[in-house]
Amino acid sequence: MTGWADLVADQIRRVQRDLESTLDGLDPALLDRAPRPGANTIGWLAWHLTRSHDRNVSELRGAPQLWIASRWNERFGRAPDPGETGFGHTPAQLGAFRSPLAAELVAYHAAVVEMVLSYLRDAPEDDLTRVVNSPTLGDTRTVQQRLVGVVAEGLQHVGQMAYLRGLLTP
């Protein structure tokens, strides 16, 4: 890995540790409990951040998303839609979301982390400046912009998950 890739890999591993720690021993009933109607749940946040990482880095790699290629969508009881990451979900969609067991969330996330680390191991030093089009979002950004979003979103969402766990745990 290059210097920048090592830094990103360390952050991705931190998100993984924090996600696993937050879900470890969690009462399954709390996965889909919202602190108020229309709010994000722990399970939805874990799914959403993992879907976002899968979509973003798969697009950087020019490879199919694990969500579809490895049939994770079937294990989650969801459609094989490459654009379905939870971005823009309405309060009704948030309320209708049902998580699989925490072990499935952790397993999907671990598979995505391995895919991200594989990309980072093979990425050329100058890859950060490469411009990549997102067919699912219809925008164009540099690899650096996409990776900053992946890391920032990952850290933000695991923090939200940990906060919700503390808020909801009696």
C-alpha positions as CSV (number, residue, x, y, z in Angstrom):
1,M,0.0,0.0,0.0
2,T,1.0,3.6,-0.5
3,G,1.1,6.2,2.3
4,W,-2.4,7.5,1.6
5,A,-3.8,4.0,1.2
6,D,-2.4,2.9,4.6
7,L,-4.1,5.9,6.2
8,V,-7.4,5.1,4.6
9,A,-7.0,1.4,5.5
10,D,-6.4,2.3,9.1
11,Q,-9.6,4.4,9.1
12,I,-11.7,1.6,7.4
13,R,-10.4,-0.9,10.0
14,R,-11.4,1.5,12.8
15,V,-14.9,1.8,11.4
16,Q,-15.1,-2.0,11.3
17,R,-13.9,-2.3,15.0
18,D,-16.4,0.3,16.1
19,L,-19.3,-1.2,14.2
20,E,-18.5,-4.7,15.6
21,S,-18.1,-3.3,19.1
22,T,-21.5,-1.5,18.9
23,L,-23.3,-4.6,17.6
24,D,-21.6,-7.0,20.0
25,G,-24.1,-8.4,22.5
26,L,-26.8,-6.0,21.4
27,D,-30.3,-7.1,22.1
28,P,-31.7,-7.9,18.6
29,A,-34.9,-5.9,19.5
30,L,-32.8,-2.7,19.6
31,L,-31.6,-3.1,16.0
32,D,-34.8,-1.6,14.6
33,R,-35.9,0.6,17.5
34,A,-35.9,4.3,16.7
35,P,-35.6,6.9,19.4
36,R,-38.6,8.6,17.8
37,P,-40.7,7.8,14.7
38,G,-38.8,8.5,11.4
39,A,-35.4,8.5,13.0
40,N,-32.4,6.2,12.0
41,T,-32.0,2.9,13.8
42,I,-28.8,1.1,14.7
43,G,-29.5,-1.7,12.1
44,W,-30.4,0.8,9.4
45,L,-27.2,2.8,10.1
46,A,-25.0,-0.3,9.9
47,W,-26.7,-1.4,6.6
48,H,-26.5,2.1,5.1
49,L,-22.9,2.8,5.9
50,T,-21.9,-0.7,4.6
51,R,-24.0,-0.2,1.4
52,S,-22.5,3.2,0.8
53,H,-18.9,1.8,1.2
54,D,-19.8,-1.1,-1.1
55,R,-21.2,1.2,-3.8
56,N,-18.5,3.8,-3.6
57,V,-15.5,1.5,-3.6
58,S,-17.0,-0.9,-6.2
59,E,-17.4,2.1,-8.5
60,L,-13.8,3.1,-7.9
61,R,-12.7,-0.4,-8.7
62,G,-15.0,-0.7,-11.8
63,A,-16.3,-3.9,-10.3
64,P,-19.8,-5.1,-9.4
65,Q,-21.0,-4.4,-5.9
66,L,-20.8,-7.2,-3.4
67,W,-24.5,-6.4,-2.5
68,I,-25.5,-8.0,-5.9
69,A,-22.5,-10.1,-7.0
70,S,-22.3,-12.0,-3.6
71,R,-26.1,-11.9,-3.2
72,W,-26.1,-10.0,0.1
73,N,-29.3,-8.4,-1.0
74,E,-31.0,-11.8,-0.8
75,R,-29.7,-12.4,2.7
76,F,-31.2,-9.0,3.7
77,G,-34.5,-9.6,1.9
78,R,-34.0,-6.6,-0.3
79,A,-33.9,-5.9,-4.1
80,P,-30.7,-6.2,-6.0
81,D,-30.7,-2.4,-6.7
82,P,-27.2,-1.0,-7.0
83,G,-28.4,2.5,-6.1
84,E,-30.3,1.4,-3.0
85,T,-28.0,2.5,-0.2
86,G,-30.5,4.3,2.1
87,F,-29.4,7.7,0.9
88,G,-32.6,9.9,0.8
89,H,-34.8,7.4,2.6
90,T,-38.0,8.9,3.8
91,P,-39.2,8.5,7.4
92,A,-41.7,5.9,6.1
93,Q,-38.8,3.9,4.5
94,L,-36.8,4.2,7.7
95,G,-39.7,2.9,9.7
96,A,-40.3,0.0,7.3
97,F,-36.6,-1.1,7.3
98,R,-36.1,-4.5,9.1
99,S,-32.6,-5.6,10.0
100,P,-31.2,-9.1,9.7
101,L,-29.4,-10.4,12.7
102,A,-26.4,-8.4,13.9
103,A,-24.2,-11.3,12.7
104,E,-25.4,-10.7,9.1
105,L,-24.7,-7.0,9.3
106,V,-21.2,-7.7,10.7
107,A,-20.5,-10.4,8.0
108,Y,-21.6,-8.1,5.1
109,H,-19.5,-5.3,6.6
110,A,-16.5,-7.6,6.9
111,A,-16.8,-8.6,3.3
112,V,-17.0,-5.0,2.2
113,V,-14.0,-4.1,4.3
114,E,-12.0,-6.9,2.7
115,M,-13.0,-5.6,-0.7
116,V,-11.9,-2.0,0.2
117,L,-8.6,-3.2,1.6
118,S,-8.0,-5.2,-1.6
119,Y,-8.6,-2.1,-3.7
120,L,-6.2,-0.1,-1.4
121,R,-3.5,-2.7,-1.7
122,D,-3.6,-2.5,-5.5
123,A,-4.3,1.3,-5.9
124,P,-1.5,3.2,-7.7
125,E,0.1,6.1,-5.8
126,D,-1.5,8.7,-8.2
127,D,-5.0,7.2,-7.9
128,L,-6.3,10.0,-5.6
129,T,-6.5,12.4,-8.6
130,R,-8.3,10.0,-10.9
131,V,-11.8,11.2,-11.8
132,V,-14.6,8.6,-11.5
133,N,-18.2,8.8,-12.6
134,S,-20.8,7.3,-10.4
135,P,-23.4,5.6,-12.6
136,T,-25.8,5.3,-9.6
137,L,-25.5,8.9,-8.5
138,G,-24.8,10.5,-11.9
139,D,-22.0,12.6,-10.6
140,T,-18.3,12.8,-11.1
141,R,-15.7,13.1,-8.3
142,T,-12.0,12.3,-7.7
143,V,-11.0,9.1,-5.9
144,Q,-9.8,11.4,-3.0
145,Q,-13.3,13.0,-2.7
146,R,-15.0,9.6,-2.7
147,L,-12.6,8.1,-0.1
148,V,-13.0,11.2,2.2
149,G,-16.7,10.6,2.0
150,V,-16.4,6.9,2.8
151,V,-14.2,7.5,5.8
152,A,-16.2,10.5,7.1
153,E,-19.5,8.8,6.7
154,G,-18.2,5.6,8.3
155,L,-16.9,7.3,11.4
156,Q,-20.1,9.5,11.7
157,H,-22.5,6.6,11.4
158,V,-20.7,4.3,13.9
159,G,-20.7,7.2,16.3
160,Q,-24.4,7.5,15.8
161,M,-24.9,3.8,16.3
162,A,-22.9,3.8,19.6
163,Y,-24.9,6.8,20.8
164,L,-28.2,5.1,19.9
165,R,-27.1,2.0,21.7
166,G,-26.4,4.0,24.9
167,L,-29.7,5.9,24.5
168,L,-31.8,2.8,24.0
169,T,-30.2,0.3,26.3
170,P,-31.9,0.2,29.7
